[in-house]
Amino acid sequence: MVMAPQPGSRSSFLYPMPVRSDFDVRRVNELLEPHWKLNRSAVNADTDILARYLAEQLGARVIEAKSGEVCLNWTMPSHWHVRKGQLRRLDGTVLCDFADNPLYLWTHSVGFRGTVSREDLLANHVQTDPSRPDEFLYYYRNGYKPAVRQWGFSLPYRLVETLTDPQYEVEIDADLDTDGTLKVVDAFLPGELPDTVFIMAHTCHPALVSDGIGCIAVANELFHQLKARPWRRYSYRFLYGPEYFAAAAYLAKAEPETIANLKFGIYLDMLTTHEPIGFQRSVRGNSRIDHVAHNVFSSHRPLLIDRPSRALWGNDEMFYDGPGFDIPTIGLGRLMHREYHYNTDDLTHVNHYHVQESLWILGRIVEVLETDYVPERRFDGPLYLSRYPDLQAKVPALATSAGSHRLLMLTDGRSSCQDLAQTLGLDFFQVRQFFDELCVLGLAERRERQPKPVDQGTDEALLSHLGGH
């Protein structure tokens, strides 16, 4: 099992995670263990294995874009097929082998077989990091440079220090062609509203866990929790594909009505590590999904990590929340971890507690969207609190003369619990519980909150964020 709790793991959440949970460790392991070490470049037979698995598990469709095809203004990457990749001494001693870890080979390395000098090898075909001598890094840049035709290895510096022979043998059996297709997994859960919240994570990044596939594991648990609900207010899409290119392909190829229904997005990144969790805002920064995420984080954690757009992690949100689409999309992730883009981002660094914590905070954001409503007051005058001791016991923070008075003054039959919580700087869940209790007492009634144009944010905030006037 790869998800054993680690000593010292603890949460600073003000709301404790539930003791009983739908979090399925077995299901998480069944995703991670057989798939994390595949050679998951953007267009690749190994990435296709993961896409097929996800489609089968979620009952999802797969949208495809051919290698070399232009989607929006992005060219889909070449299909990369690797059969072998070894660096050897002339006596046949294998120094590194792609079969042991795909990170040994630069992404999109072309085929080469022959003998090279030590000087040529080290100067032109090796990446290493002397500051981390026992690790080797993920060299991915050529995956974004379609015209580049290079080969190379990523090696630990301790191994590089032993390369004192005058010559070495290289055998890379690999192709770059346009025979494959980029695949985007699209799992849909319909709700009462066509308005859709989409959750994204990427399928690429070979032999890395937190950077991509670990986030899919978190998102899949939310998918199963939402699927089990007898009723959903919003519709939900779970979109998984290679970083950047999947967004370009999906926005170019999905049905116009499907794209038009996308109202809010959440991109997931680095959620399985030991670092503190936080969020980055949409480009406008003041959409409904921004306000909800801020409320959940500020009321759940003493340490609030609230970053502007692309200031935590930058990924596919720049397509959805970008020119021509303008869909408010936030990012949910943890701060930079030591293993980022190194071979040590492996299963041993998956933190069970923080995987569940990531799911918990993501689920709380969704719970606000699903359970928010407009309370309608059914009495006038101040609330006679002494008549309602249960209210004071259940919601002590709000069941005071000052707390209830300012809240009830703004209860106008138009503002929802989240709207009121945002205006007054209160915890949504306490506000909702306060009105839930008033509804039980017959002092209030609930009405569904309908989507509003302002939910998408304002242009004034956009101009301010982009440095305009």
C-alpha positions in Angstrom: 0.0 0.0 0.0 1.4 3.4 -0.9 -1.0 5.5 1.2 0.0 4.7 4.7 -0.4 7.7 7.1 2.9 9.3 7.9 4.1 10.2 11.4 3.8 13.9 12.2 1.1 14.6 9.6 -1.5 16.8 11.1 -4.0 19.4 9.8 -4.4 23.0 10.9 -8.0 23.0 9.8 -10.4 24.7 12.2 -13.1 22.4 11.0 -11.9 18.8 11.6 -12.2 16.4 8.7 -15.0 13.9 9.3 -14.2 10.7 11.1 -16.2 8.7 8.6 -15.5 9.5 5.0 -16.2 8.2 1.5 -12.4 8.5 0.8 -11.4 5.2 -0.8 -7.7 4.4 -0.3 -8.0 1.2 -2.3 -9.4 3.1 -5.3 -6.6 5.7 -5.0 -3.9 3.0 -4.9 -5.4 1.3 -7.9 -5.0 4.5 -9.9 -1.6 5.4 -8.8 0.4 2.2 -8.4 0.1 0.9 -12.0 0.1 4.2 -13.8 2.4 6.8 -12.1 5.6 5.5 -13.7 4.3 5.2 -17.2 6.0 7.4 -19.9 3.2 9.9 -19.8 4.2 12.5 -22.4 1.5 14.4 -24.2 0.9 12.0 -27.0 2.1 8.6 -26.1 0.9 5.0 -25.9 1.5 5.0 -22.1 -0.6 8.1 -21.7 -3.3 6.4 -23.7 -3.3 3.5 -21.1 -4.1 6.0 -18.4 -6.8 7.7 -20.5 -8.5 4.4 -21.2 -8.4 3.4 -17.6 -10.0 6.7 -16.5 -12.6 6.6 -19.2 -13.6 3.1 -18.1 -13.7 3.9 -14.4 -15.7 7.1 -14.8 -17.9 6.2 -17.7 -16.4 9.1 -19.6 -16.0 10.0 -23.2 -12.6 10.7 -24.7 -12.0 13.7 -27.1 -9.1 13.3 -29.4 -6.9 15.7 -31.4 -4.3 14.4 -33.9 -0.6 15.1 -33.6 0.2 18.1 -35.7 -3.4 19.4 -35.6 -3.8 23.0 -34.7 -6.4 23.6 -31.9 -6.9 27.3 -31.1 -3.4 28.5 -32.0 -1.6 25.5 -30.4 -0.1 22.7 -32.4 -0.7 19.3 -30.9 2.5 17.6 -30.0 4.2 14.8 -31.9 3.5 11.2 -31.0 6.5 9.9 -29.0 7.2 6.2 -29.0 10.2 4.9 -27.0 11.2 1.3 -27.3 14.6 1.6 -25.6 16.9 4.2 -24.1 20.3 3.3 -22.6 23.6 4.9 -21.8 26.4 2.3 -21.5 30.1 2.1 -21.0 32.0 0.5 -23.9 32.3 -2.8 -21.9 28.5 -3.0 -21.9 27.9 -1.8 -18.4 24.5 0.0 -18.3 24.7 3.4 -16.7 21.0 4.4 -17.0 18.0 2.7 -18.6 14.7 4.2 -19.7 13.1 1.0 -18.7 14.0 1.7 -15.1 12.6 5.2 -15.1 11.4 7.3 -18.1 12.8 10.5 -16.5 16.3 9.3 -17.5 15.4 10.2 -21.1 14.7 13.8 -22.2 11.1 14.2 -23.3 10.8 13.8 -27.1 14.3 12.5 -27.5 14.9 11.2 -31.0 16.5 8.0 -31.9 20.2 7.6 -31.9 22.7 4.7 -31.8 26.4 5.1 -31.7 29.5 6.0 -29.8 30.0 9.5 -28.5 32.9 11.2 -26.8 32.7 12.2 -23.1 33.0 15.8 -24.0 30.1 15.7 -26.5 28.0 13.7 -24.1 28.4 16.0 -21.1 28.3 19.2 -23.1 25.3 18.5 -25.3 23.3 15.5 -24.1 23.2 15.4 -20.3 21.2 17.4 -17.8 22.2 17.2 -14.1 22.0 19.1 -10.9 25.1 19.2 -8.7 23.1 20.7 -5.8 21.0 17.5 -5.6 23.6 14.9 -6.4 21.5 11.8 -5.8 18.4 12.9 -7.8 17.7 13.6 -11.5 15.3 16.0 -12.9 12.4 16.0 -15.4 13.7 17.5 -18.6 10.5 18.3 -20.5 11.2 21.4 -22.6 11.5 19.8 -25.9 7.9 18.5 -25.5 6.9 22.1 -26.2 9.3 22.7 -29.1 7.9 20.8 -32.1 10.8 21.7 -34.4 13.5 20.5 -32.0 15.2 17.2 -32.7 17.6 16.3 -29.9 18.4 13.4 -27.7 19.7 13.4 -24.2 19.7 11.9 -20.7 18.9 13.3 -17.2 21.4 11.9 -14.7 22.2 12.2 -11.0 25.4 14.2 -10.5 27.0 11.4 -8.5 26.7 9.3 -11.7 28.0 12.1 -13.8 31.1 12.4 -11.6 32.0 8.8 -12.5 31.9 9.4 -16.3 35.6 9.5 -16.8 35.9 7.2 -19.8 36.8 8.9 -23.1 33.8 7.4 -25.0 30.3 6.0 -24.2 27.7 4.0 -26.1 24.2 5.4 -26.6 21.2 3.4 -27.8 17.9 5.2 -28.1 15.2 3.6 -30.2 12.5 6.2 -30.4 10.2 7.9 -32.9 8.6 11.3 -33.2 5.7 11.1 -35.7 2.1 12.2 -36.2 0.5 8.8 -35.9 -1.0 9.3 -32.5 -3.8 11.4 -30.9 -3.9 13.6 -27.8 -6.7 12.4 -25.5 -8.9 14.4 -23.1 -11.0 12.4 -20.7 -14.4 14.1 -20.1 -16.5 12.7 -17.3 -19.9 14.5 -16.9 -22.4 14.5 -14.0 -25.6 16.4 -14.9 -27.3 18.5 -12.3 -30.5 20.5 -12.0 -28.8 23.5 -13.7 -26.9 23.3 -17.0 -24.4 25.6 -15.4 -21.3 23.5 -15.1 -18.4 23.5 -12.7 -15.4 21.8 -14.2 -12.5 20.2 -12.3 -9.2 19.7 -14.1 -5.9 17.8 -13.6 -3.3 16.6 -16.1 -2.4 13.1 -17.3 1.1 13.9 -18.4 4.5 14.1 -16.5 6.1 10.6 -16.5 7.1 9.0 -13.3 5.9 11.9 -11.2 3.0 11.7 -8.7 2.1 15.0 -7.1 2.5 16.8 -10.5 -0.6 15.5 -12.2 -1.8 12.0 -11.5 -2.0 12.5 -7.7 -4.5 15.3 -8.4 -6.5 13.0 -10.6 -6.8 10.7 -7.7 -8.2 13.5 -5.5 -10.6 14.6 -8.2 -11.8 11.1 -8.8 -12.8 10.8 -5.2 -14.9 14.0 -5.5 -16.4 12.5 -8.7 -17.6 9.4 -6.9 -18.9 11.5 -4.0 -20.9 13.7 -6.3 -22.1 10.7 -8.4 -23.5 9.1 -5.2 -25.7 12.2 -4.5 -29.4 11.7 -5.2 -29.5 15.3 -6.4 -27.0 17.9 -7.7 -27.7 21.6 -8.1 -24.9 22.2 -10.5 -23.6 20.0 -13.3 -20.0 18.9 -13.2 -17.3 18.0 -15.6 -14.0 16.3 -14.8 -11.4 17.0 -17.5 -8.1 15.1 -17.6 -5.5 15.5 -20.3 -1.9 16.7 -21.0 -1.1 20.1 -19.6 -2.0 23.1 -21.7 -2.6 21.0 -24.9 -5.7 19.3 -23.4 -7.3 22.7 -22.7 -6.6 23.9 -26.3 -8.0 20.6 -27.7 -11.1 20.5 -25.5 -12.1 24.2 -26.1 -11.6 23.7 -29.9 -13.5 20.4 -30.2 -16.2 20.2 -27.5 -19.7 21.2 -28.5 -20.4 25.0 -28.4 -23.3 24.4 -26.0 -21.0 22.4 -23.7 -18.4 25.3 -23.6 -21.2 27.9 -23.1 -22.4 26.0 -20.0 -18.9 26.1 -18.3 -19.4 28.7 -15.6 -16.6 28.0 -13.1 -13.4 26.0 -13.1 -11.0 24.6 -10.5 -7.5 23.4 -11.6 -5.8 21.0 -9.2 -2.0 20.8 -8.8 0.4 19.4 -6.2 -2.3 18.2 -3.8 -0.6 15.0 -2.5 2.4 16.5 -0.8 3.3 17.6 2.7 3.1 21.4 2.0 0.3 23.8 3.1 -2.7 24.0 0.8 -4.1 27.2 -0.7 -5.7 28.7 -3.8 -5.1 31.1 -6.6 -7.8 33.4 -7.8 -9.3 33.7 -11.3 -8.1 36.5 -13.6 -10.9 38.8 -12.3 -10.4 37.6 -8.8 -14.0 38.5 -7.7 -16.2 35.9 -9.3 -18.5 33.6 -7.2 -16.0 30.8 -7.2 -13.3 33.2 -5.9 -15.6 34.3 -3.1 -16.5 30.7 -2.2 -12.9 29.5 -2.1 -11.8 32.5 0.0 -14.7 31.9 2.5 -13.9 28.2 2.8 -10.1 28.7 3.2 -10.4 31.7 5.6 -13.0 30.0 7.8 -11.2 26.6 7.8 -7.6 27.4 8.3 -5.6 29.8 10.4 -3.1 30.2 7.6 -4.8 31.6 4.5 -2.9 31.1 1.2 -4.7 33.4 -1.2 -2.8 34.2 -4.4 -3.6 36.2 -7.5 -4.1 34.4 -10.9 -1.1 32.3 -11.8 0.8 33.2 -8.7 0.5 29.7 -7.0 0.6 27.4 -10.0 -0.1 28.2 -13.6 -1.8 25.6 -15.8 -4.8 25.1 -18.1 -6.7 27.9 -16.4 -5.1 30.4 -18.7 -7.1 28.8 -21.6 -10.5 28.7 -19.9 -10.0 31.9 -18.1 -8.4 33.6 -21.1 -9.2 35.4 -24.4 -12.3 34.3 -26.1 -13.7 32.2 -23.2 -13.3 34.2 -20.0 -14.6 31.5 -17.6 -13.6 32.2 -14.0 -11.1 29.5 -13.0 -9.3 29.2 -9.8 -6.4 26.9 -8.9 -6.2 24.7 -5.8 -2.8 23.5 -4.8 -0.1 23.2 -2.2 3.1 25.3 -2.0 6.3 24.3 -3.7 7.6 21.0 -2.5 11.2 19.9 -2.6 10.6 16.9 -4.9 9.0 19.1 -7.7 10.1 17.9 -11.1 12.7 15.4 -9.7 12.6 11.6 -9.7 11.9 11.8 -5.9 8.3 12.9 -6.6 7.3 9.3 -6.3 4.9 7.1 -4.3 7.0 7.3 -1.1 6.2 11.0 -0.9 2.5 10.7 -1.2 1.0 11.9 2.0 -2.1 10.0 2.9 -3.4 12.6 5.3 -2.9 15.5 3.0 -4.5 13.7 0.1 -7.6 13.3 2.2 -7.3 16.9 3.4 -7.1 18.1 -0.2 -10.3 16.2 -1.0 -11.9 17.7 2.1 -11.3 21.3 1.2 -12.3 20.7 -2.5 -15.4 19.1 -1.3 -16.2 22.0 1.1 -16.0 24.4 -1.9 -18.4 22.3 -3.8 -20.7 21.9 -0.8 -21.1 25.7 -0.7 -22.1 25.8 -4.3 -24.5 22.9 -3.8 -26.2 24.0 -0.5 -26.3 27.8 -0.7 -29.8 29.2 -0.7 -31.6 32.6 -0.3 -33.2 32.9 3.2 -36.5 34.8 3.4 -37.2 36.3 6.8 -40.7 35.6 8.2 -40.7 38.0 11.2 -40.1 41.7 11.8 -38.2 43.3 14.6 -35.1 42.0 16.4 -34.9 38.3 17.2 -36.0 37.5 20.8 -33.0 35.2 21.4 -34.1 34.1 24.9 -37.1 32.3 23.3 -34.7 30.1 21.3 -32.0 28.5 23.5 -31.4 25.7 20.9 -30.4 28.4 18.4 -27.9 29.9 20.9 -26.5 26.5 21.6 -26.0 25.4 17.9 -24.8 28.7 16.5 -23.3 30.7 19.4 -21.2 32.9 17.2 -24.3 34.4 15.4 -27.0 33.9 18.1 -26.1 37.1 19.9 -27.9 40.5 19.7 -25.0 42.1 17.6 -24.4 39.0 15.5 -28.0 38.3 14.5 -29.0 41.9 14.1 -26.5 42.8 11.4 -27.1 39.6 9.6 -30.9 39.9 9.7 -30.7 43.5 8.6 -29.2 42.4 5.3 -31.6 39.4 4.9 -33.6 41.0 2.1 -34.9 37.9 0.2 -32.3 38.4 -2.6 -29.0 37.7 -0.9 -28.0 34.0 -0.3 -26.2 32.6 2.7 -22.9 32.9 0.8 -23.7 36.4 -0.3 -24.4 37.4 3.3 -21.3 35.6 4.6 -19.2 37.4 2.0 -20.6 40.8 2.7 -20.1 40.5 6.5 -16.9 38.5 6.5 -18.6 35.5 8.2 -18.2 31.7 7.8 -20.7 30.4 5.2 -21.4 27.2 7.2 -22.3 29.1 10.3 -24.5 31.5 8.4 -26.2 28.5 6.7 -26.7 26.7 10.0 -28.2 29.9 11.5 -30.8 30.1 8.8 -31.4 26.4 8.8 -32.4 26.7 12.4 -34.6 29.7 11.7 -36.3 27.6 9.0 -36.9 24.8 11.5 -38.5 27.4 13.9 -40.7 28.8 11.1 -38.9 32.1 11.3 -37.5 31.9 7.8 -38.0 30.0 4.5 -35.5 29.0 1.9 -35.5 29.7 -1.8 -33.0 28.5 -4.4 -30.3 31.0 -5.3 -30.4 31.6 -9.1 -27.2 32.4 -11.0 -26.5 36.1 -11.5 -24.4 37.9 -14.1 -22.2 39.3 -11.3 -21.2 35.8 -10.4 -18.8 35.8 -13.3 -16.9 38.8 -11.9 -16.6 42.4 -13.0 -14.6 44.1 -15.7 -13.3 46.7 -13.2 -11.6 44.0 -11.3 -10.1 42.6 -14.5 -8.7 46.0 -15.5 -7.2 46.4 -12.1 -5.6 42.9 -12.2 -4.1 43.5 -15.6 -2.8 46.9 -14.7 -5.3 49.0 -16.6 -7.1 52.1 -15.5 
